[in-house]
Amino acid sequence: MTTKNIDIQQISISISDLLSLMQDDNTEIILTNGDKPFAKVIPFASVQEKIIPKAGLNLGAMVMSDDFDEPLPDEFWLS
């Protein structure tokens, strides 16, 4: 993904051109006011890719005991 900084005080591109640039080139737009950035516009597809969990990332991070599905003892319920 490429990044393009656009100063809103000197903007010379239309919104439709800006959106087509993002869609065609998968470009991330950072809007600035002078030298200070204040907003980031990113393609929606890149947001979706980051949110989707991947199976098997933390294999072995959690261990289930052998008696996990056995009933709890009466002492647990009565005390």
CYANA upper distance limits for C-alpha pairs under 8 A (distance plus 0.5 A):
  1 MET  CA     25 ASP  CA      8.36
  1 MET  CA     26 ASN  CA      6.22
  1 MET  CA     27 THR  CA      6.17
  1 MET  CA     28 GLU  CA      7.34
  2 THR  CA     25 ASP  CA      8.29
  2 THR  CA     26 ASN  CA      7.45
  2 THR  CA     27 THR  CA      5.38
  2 THR  CA     28 GLU  CA      6.54
  3 THR  CA     27 THR  CA      6.14
  3 THR  CA     28 GLU  CA      5.17
  3 THR  CA     29 ILE  CA      6.35
  3 THR  CA     30 ILE  CA      7.73
  4 LYS  CA     27 THR  CA      7.49
  4 LYS  CA     28 GLU  CA      6.77
  4 LYS  CA     29 ILE  CA      5.51
  4 LYS  CA     30 ILE  CA      6.67
  5 ASN  CA     29 ILE  CA      6.44
  5 ASN  CA     30 ILE  CA      5.25
  5 ASN  CA     31 LEU  CA      6.50
  5 ASN  CA     32 THR  CA      7.39
  6 ILE  CA     10 GLN  CA      8.40
  6 ILE  CA     11 ILE  CA      7.15
  6 ILE  CA     29 ILE  CA      7.59
  6 ILE  CA     30 ILE  CA      6.67
  6 ILE  CA     31 LEU  CA      5.54
  6 ILE  CA     32 THR  CA      6.47
  7 ASP  CA     11 ILE  CA      6.43
  7 ASP  CA     31 LEU  CA      6.42
  7 ASP  CA     32 THR  CA      5.15
  7 ASP  CA     33 ASN  CA      6.06
  7 ASP  CA     34 GLY  CA      6.54
  7 ASP  CA     35 ASP  CA      8.36
  8 ILE  CA     31 LEU  CA      7.08
  8 ILE  CA     32 THR  CA      6.64
  8 ILE  CA     33 ASN  CA      6.32
  8 ILE  CA     34 GLY  CA      8.26
  9 GLN  CA     33 ASN  CA      7.01
  9 GLN  CA     34 GLY  CA      7.54
 13 ILE  CA     17 ASP  CA      6.80
 13 ILE  CA     18 LEU  CA      7.04
 14 SER  CA     18 LEU  CA      6.68
 15 ILE  CA     19 LEU  CA      6.62
 16 SER  CA     20 SER  CA      6.63
 17 ASP  CA     21 LEU  CA      6.63
 18 LEU  CA     22 MET  CA      6.90
 19 LEU  CA     23 GLN  CA      6.67
 20 SER  CA     24 ASP  CA      6.36
 21 LEU  CA     25 ASP  CA      6.28
 21 LEU  CA     26 ASN  CA      7.94
 21 LEU  CA     27 THR  CA      7.17
 22 MET  CA     26 ASN  CA      5.54
 22 MET  CA     27 THR  CA      5.02
 22 MET  CA     28 GLU  CA      7.10
 22 MET  CA     29 ILE  CA      8.10
 22 MET  CA     42 ILE  CA      8.02
 22 MET  CA     43 PRO  CA      6.87
 23 GLN  CA     27 THR  CA      7.77
 23 GLN  CA     43 PRO  CA      7.35
 26 ASN  CA     43 PRO  CA      7.11
 27 THR  CA     42 ILE  CA      7.57
 27 THR  CA     43 PRO  CA      7.75
 28 GLU  CA     40 LYS  CA      7.71
 28 GLU  CA     41 VAL  CA      6.47
 28 GLU  CA     42 ILE  CA      5.20
 28 GLU  CA     43 PRO  CA      7.35
 29 ILE  CA     40 LYS  CA      6.24
 29 ILE  CA     41 VAL  CA      5.51
 29 ILE  CA     42 ILE  CA      6.84
 30 ILE  CA     37 PRO  CA      7.13
 30 ILE  CA     38 PHE  CA      8.15
 30 ILE  CA     39 ALA  CA      6.35
 30 ILE  CA     40 LYS  CA      4.98
 30 ILE  CA     41 VAL  CA      6.79
 31 LEU  CA     37 PRO  CA      6.32
 31 LEU  CA     38 PHE  CA      6.58
 31 LEU  CA     39 ALA  CA      5.69
 31 LEU  CA     40 LYS  CA      6.68
 31 LEU  CA     41 VAL  CA      8.29
 32 THR  CA     36 LYS  CA      5.82
 32 THR  CA     37 PRO  CA      4.56
 32 THR  CA     38 PHE  CA      6.17
 32 THR  CA     39 ALA  CA      7.61
 33 ASN  CA     37 PRO  CA      6.82
 33 ASN  CA     38 PHE  CA      7.60
 42 ILE  CA     46 SER  CA      7.69
 42 ILE  CA     47 VAL  CA      8.15
 43 PRO  CA     47 VAL  CA      7.57
 44 PHE  CA     48 GLN  CA      6.99
 45 ALA  CA     49 GLU  CA      6.83
 46 SER  CA     50 LYS  CA      7.05
 47 VAL  CA     51 ILE  CA      7.08
 48 GLN  CA     52 ILE  CA      7.00
 64 MET  CA     68 PHE  CA      7.17
 72 LEU  CA     76 PHE  CA      7.01
 72 LEU  CA     77 TRP  CA      8.36
 73 PRO  CA     77 TRP  CA      7.79
 74 ASP  CA     78 LEU  CA      6.56
 75 GLU  CA     79 SER  CA      6.25
